[in-house]
């Protein structure tokens, strides 16, 4: 409407429209993801998959975003067999890595690890971002609880939680702190049951 009235220069109006379309597209895709989780929960077409291999592929897919921010990226994955639907593991890894890349400062460190620990598959994504504000921690996994409403829909972590719970695992996000109490980054930690052979 502003563009039609001529309140804004055309280039500025187009940029605003473009941003709105991108956010609406992201929101629609994430709503579809939540619906798909429910569908897969009721009609599971699961298989034994290597979490490490899935995470490696997602990291490869997102490597242009890592390069754009010149992140110091470390990937260390071990084989970890889990019983899941491939889309679920891919969506989980993609959301966690995308969040970490988005919140990492340019040139910062980003480490992704997959291992087997205490009889469970472990996925850890560690960024060098600002961490989670205390006021957001209580509602972190609730839908639409974005830390930065202008840049996200707040559904990414809700999707991660639903996937992890469907797979019988748990997820936690914790700030890393220096001895002086300064936040040095965020650790996203997912634990999933290993597949029974």
C-alpha positions in Angstrom: 0.0 0.0 0.0 2.8 2.4 0.8 4.4 1.6 -2.6 1.1 2.3 -4.4 0.7 5.6 -2.6 4.3 6.5 -3.4 5.1 6.9 0.3 8.4 5.0 -0.2 11.0 5.0 -3.0 10.4 2.0 -5.3 13.6 0.3 -4.4 12.9 0.6 -0.6 9.3 -0.7 -1.1 10.5 -3.7 -3.1 13.1 -4.5 -0.5 10.4 -4.4 2.2 8.1 -6.6 0.1 10.9 -9.0 -0.6 11.7 -9.4 3.1 8.1 -9.9 4.0 7.7 -12.6 1.3 10.9 -14.4 2.6 9.5 -14.4 6.1 6.1 -15.6 5.0 7.7 -18.4 2.9 9.8 -19.5 5.8 6.8 -19.6 8.1 4.7 -21.6 5.6 7.5 -24.1 5.2 8.0 -24.5 8.9 4.3 -24.9 9.5 4.4 -27.7 6.9 7.3 -29.2 8.7 5.4 -29.4 11.9 2.5 -31.0 10.1 4.9 -33.5 8.5 6.3 -34.6 11.9 2.8 -35.4 13.0 2.1 -37.4 9.9 5.4 -39.4 10.3 4.5 -40.0 13.9 1.3 -41.7 12.9 2.6 -43.5 9.8 6.3 -44.1 10.6 8.3 -45.2 7.6 11.5 -45.4 9.5 14.9 -47.1 8.8 18.3 -47.5 10.4 20.3 -44.4 9.5 23.8 -43.1 10.3 23.3 -39.8 12.1 26.9 -38.8 11.3 26.4 -39.3 7.6 23.1 -37.2 7.6 24.8 -34.4 9.5 27.8 -34.4 7.2 25.5 -34.0 4.2 23.6 -31.1 5.8 26.9 -29.4 6.7 27.9 -29.8 3.1 24.6 -28.3 1.9 25.0 -25.3 4.2 28.7 -24.8 3.5 28.0 -21.6 1.3 26.4 -20.0 4.4 29.5 -20.9 6.5 31.8 -19.5 3.8 29.7 -16.2 3.5 30.5 -15.5 7.2 34.1 -16.9 7.0 33.4 -19.1 10.0 36.1 -21.3 11.5 34.2 -24.5 10.9 35.0 -27.9 12.5 33.1 -31.1 11.7 33.9 -34.3 13.5 31.4 -37.1 13.0 31.5 -40.8 14.1 29.1 -43.4 12.9 25.9 -43.4 15.1 23.0 -45.7 13.9 19.6 -44.4 14.9 16.1 -45.6 13.9 14.4 -42.6 12.2 13.0 -41.1 9.1 15.7 -39.5 7.0 13.7 -36.3 6.6 13.4 -35.9 10.4 17.2 -36.2 10.9 17.9 -33.9 8.0 15.4 -31.3 9.2 16.8 -31.5 12.8 20.4 -31.0 11.7 19.5 -28.3 9.2 17.5 -26.2 11.8 20.3 -26.5 14.4 23.1 -25.7 12.0 21.1 -22.8 10.4 20.5 -21.3 13.8 24.1 -21.6 14.8 25.3 -20.0 11.5 22.8 -17.2 11.8 23.8 -16.3 15.3 27.6 -16.7 14.9 29.6 -13.6 14.4 31.6 -13.3 11.2 34.9 -15.1 11.6 33.7 -16.9 14.7 34.0 -20.6 15.5 31.4 -23.2 14.8 31.9 -26.9 15.7 29.6 -29.8 14.9 30.1 -33.2 16.4 28.4 -36.6 16.2 29.5 -39.4 18.6 28.2 -42.3 20.6 28.2 -41.7 24.3 26.6 -43.7 27.2 24.7 -45.9 24.7 23.1 -43.0 22.8 23.8 -41.0 19.7 25.0 -37.5 20.5 24.8 -34.4 18.2 26.4 -31.3 19.5 26.4 -27.9 17.6 28.6 -25.3 19.3 28.6 -21.7 18.1 30.3 -18.5 19.2 27.2 -16.4 19.2 25.6 -14.3 22.0 23.9 -17.3 23.7 20.3 -17.3 25.0 19.0 -14.4 27.1 17.6 -15.5 30.5 14.2 -14.1 29.7 13.9 -16.3 26.6 15.1 -19.6 28.2 11.8 -20.6 29.8 9.9 -20.4 26.5 12.7 -21.3 24.1 11.1 -24.4 22.5 7.6 -22.9 22.4 6.2 -22.0 19.0 6.8 -18.4 17.9 9.3 -17.7 20.7 11.9 -16.2 18.4 14.9 -14.5 20.0 14.9 -12.1 17.1 11.3 -11.7 15.8 12.5 -9.6 12.8 14.8 -12.4 11.6 12.9 -15.6 12.4 9.5 -17.2 12.9 10.3 -18.8 16.2 9.4 -22.3 14.9 12.8 -23.7 14.2 13.5 -24.9 17.8 9.8 -26.1 18.2 10.4 -28.3 15.1 13.6 -29.6 16.6 11.9 -30.4 19.9 9.0 -32.3 18.2 11.4 -34.3 16.1 13.7 -35.2 19.0 10.7 -36.2 21.2 9.2 -38.3 18.4 12.5 -40.2 18.2 12.6 -40.8 21.9 15.5 -38.4 22.6 16.1 -35.1 24.4 17.4 -31.7 23.4 19.1 -29.0 25.5 20.5 -25.6 24.7 23.1 -24.1 27.1 25.2 -21.0 27.1 29.0 -21.5 27.4 30.6 -19.1 29.8 34.1 -17.9 30.4 35.5 -17.9 34.0 34.5 -14.2 34.3 30.9 -15.1 33.5 30.9 -13.7 30.0 28.9 -15.8 27.5 31.2 -17.2 24.8 28.6 -19.2 22.7 25.8 -21.7 22.7 25.8 -25.5 22.8 22.9 -27.3 21.3 23.0 -30.9 22.5 20.7 -33.7 21.1 20.7 -37.2 22.5 18.9 -40.0 20.5 18.5 -43.7 21.2 20.8 -45.9 19.2 19.1 -48.3 16.8 18.7 -51.9 18.1 20.2 -54.3 15.6 
